[in-house]
Amino acid sequence: MNPSEDFLSLLARWPRAVEAGPFLFFGGQLGLRAGGGLCARYADAAGQGPPVEGDSPWVERIEGPVHAQVAAIYERLKEVLARRGGGLGHLLRLHLYQRDKRFFPVFDRVRRHYEPSSPAPSTAVGMGRFEPSGDAWLGIDGIALRPGMEGEIGPRRAPGGSPAHAAAAHFSHVAGAGPYLFLAGQIPVDTSRPGAPLIRGYEDVPAEGRFLQAGRSHEDFRNGPIAAQSWFTYDLIRRHLEGAGSSLDRIVNLTVYLQDMRDFPTFHRVHERFFPEAPPALTVIQAKEVGHKGTLVEVEPTAILPGKGVGRRLIPAAGHPALGARMSLGAEAGGVLFLSGMAGVDEGGEPVADPSALPPRARRFLNERSSPPGRAELQAAAILSRLEEALAGEGAGLGRLAHLSVFLSGIGDFPRVEPLLAGAFPGRRPAICVAEAPRPHPLEGARMSVTAIAWLGKGEPNEVR
């Protein structure tokens, strides 16, 4: 068995999706043929997706694998939802992780076939590999309203956001169900103006967005683009939330993708301005490419609506060594718990680099090994211990986790950390999405980070195979 086949067999050990409360959480889906292996040409998805007519062999060689893999993923999503009496109209959010964002138009073309109207909000960023060969062009995970739950929390809806800001592609800015609002990843491109110009610097935002401006050419040249883009993006999120009937103080979770982690300090100073107190859960990773046109940041929020009988409860991060920014350890709303992205750190908040630095309570996650663990395994054990600790504070265990996003600096680390992850879930497992990221965490030396969603409400999460 070659490394990629072995890798795919590891992923197959995890559920396609997990039912938890009113939602269906999809793990990362790859574009697989019906008989196994990755789609490599149009014919591998024959009869699926939009028809392809007249493409030359050279065009097919370039676009065919992407087209077929997107269609295969949509078919997998559709199949899972159909078995539960639903369809793609139940989708509330998609994460589109691409190896090369140059082929986003191919994805968008196929998507229009499967979601012709009211498409789900989506976040589309360029990442590294999804398996060792690099033949997987994209991975997609997502959240859907569980078919049949409409009677409990209401139907899926797309309330829109800021009426002045059109979507930059075929997606909805906001979708919701019950008290929950799922927003697409927002980028600093002003679609309210002709030509949808990129926000390039302080000159493109109002005075209130220039609070970091120093008035010195060199400093403003370096910090101005990320400062102005971060401010614009957060203000755009405010506009979309208000358009949907919510507000910034009802955000429960933020996932931030930076083009360059060196921009994190300036981004964070803007982040603090919008969340001076009671901040939501936060995950920050460096992506290979965010947005388009030269955008440096993309921010994806999850929020709740007022007046729906569900409040936002924050779990403070004070004193937690795994967290070191304006963030909460987690935020719970209606039984759904969003935990901030965690790195595998020691008690001093530094990435674990050798066994002596591993917190004692984390060592049992290493199990019995015939060789000394490497940094990836040590950090995975530390992350599992932190997740267990966070859930124990809520009177729950790891079995309550519904979804894990695992970001790795090298995809080759996954076969080493997967046995640790699997060992932490001897019974029911969460859905899992695995992707390579240039820097999976703001801390230098972090080989991986994990973002988790848990269900604390009535009933246990349930695997969907």
Residue, then its C-alpha position, 0 to 999 in steps of 0.5 A: m500500500n502506498p503512503s496516500e492509500d494508507f493515509l486515506s484508510l486512516l481517514a476512513r476510520w473516522p465518521r463521515a459526519v456526526e449528528a449532535g443536537p440540531f446539527l449534522f457536522f461533516g468531517g473533511q470530505l475528499g473527492l473519491r471515486a466510487g471504487g476508491g482512490l481520488c478522482a483524476r479526470y472528468a470520467d471519474a465523476a461521469g453523470q455527476g455535476p454539470p455536464v462538460e462539453g468540448d474541453s480539449p484533452w489538455v484542458e481536461r488534464i488541468e481542470g478535470p481532477v478538480h471538477a471531478q473531485v468537487a462533484a464527488i464531494y457534493e455527491r457524498l454530502k447529498e447522499v448523507l443528507a438524503r439518507r436522513g430525509g434531507g438535501l443540500g438545502h439543509l447546508l448551513r456552512l461549508h469550508l472549502y480548503q483548496r490546494d490551489k485557489r487558482f481553481f476556485p472558478v472550477f469549484d464555483r461552476v460545479r457548486r452552481h449546479y448543486e446549489p443553484s439558489s440560496p447556497a450555503p455560506s462558505t469560507a474558501v482558503g488555500m491550504g497545503r496538502f490533504e494527503p501525502s501525494g498532493d493529488a487531492w485538490l481540495g477538502i470540504d467540511g461543513i455544518a448542516l441542519r439535521p433533517g427533521m429538526e425543523g419542528e424543533i428550531g425552525p427551518r434553515r433560512a438565509p436572512g441576508g446581511s448588509p444589503a449594500h455588500a454583494a457576495a464575491a462569488h456564489f454563496s450566501h453571506v449568512a444562513g441560520a437555523g433557530p437562534y444560530l447564524f453562520l456567516a461566510g468568511q469575510i474579506p477586505v474587498d468592498t463589494s458596495r463600490p464599483g469594481a469591488p476594490l481591495i482595501r489597501g491601506y489606511e486611506d481606504v477606511p474612515a478615520e475610526g479605522r485609522f487608530l493605529q496610523a503612526g504618520r510615518s511612511h515606513e511604519d504605515f507601509r508595513n502595518g497599514p494594509i493588515a490594520a486597515q483590512s482587519w478593521f474593514t473586515y470586522d466592520l463588514i461583519r458588524r454590518h452583516l450581523e446587524g442586517a441579519g438581526s444580531s450584533l458583534d456582542r453575540i458572536v460565539n466563535l471566530t476563525v481567522y485566516l492570515q496570509d502571513m502570521r507576522d501580521f498577527p500582532t497588528f491584526h490582534r490590536v484591531h481585534e482587541r478594539f472590536f472586542p475590548e471585553a467578553p471576547p468569543a472563542l478564537t482560532v487563528i491559522q496562517a493559510k497559503e492563500v486567503g480571499h483574492k485580489g491581495t487580501l491578507v485576512e479572512v474572518e469567519p464568525t458564528a453568532i446567535l440571534p437575540g430573543k430566541g431563548v438562547g444566550r451566549r455563555l463564555i468560558p474564561a481563558a484566564g490562566h489557561p496556558a494554551l491561550g494567549a490572546r483576546m479570546s475565551l476558552g470557549a463559548e456555549a450557546g444552546g448546548v453547542l460549545f465552540l472551543s478556541g483553537m489549541a496548540g500543544v503547549d507545556e505549563g508555561g505556554e510553550p509548544v512541547a518539544d521534548p517528553s520532559a515538558l509534557p504535562p503529566r496528565a497528558r502522558r497517558f494519551l501517548n499509550e505504549r509506543s515502541s519508539p520515543p514520541g516526536r514533537a507532533e505526538l507530544q503536542a497531540a497528547a498535550i492538545l487532547s489533555r487540554l480538550e479533556e480539561a476544558l470539557a471536564g469543566e463543563g461536566a462532560g468528556l471527550g465523547r461529547l466532541a462532535h467535530l475536530s479541525v486538525f491543522l498540521s504544519g506537515i501532512g506527514d505528521f497525521p499518521r503519527v498522531e492519528p493513533l493518539l487521536a483514535g485512542a482518545f475515542p475508544g467508542r464514538r468518534p467525532a467527525i474530523c477534518v485534516a489539512e496542512a497549513p503553513r503555520p497552524h498556530p500563532l506560536e512558532g514551534a507549534r506543529m499542529s492546532v485543533t479546533a473543536i465543537a462539542w455538544l453539551g445538550k440533551g442526547e449523545p452525538n451519533e456517528v454517521r458512516 
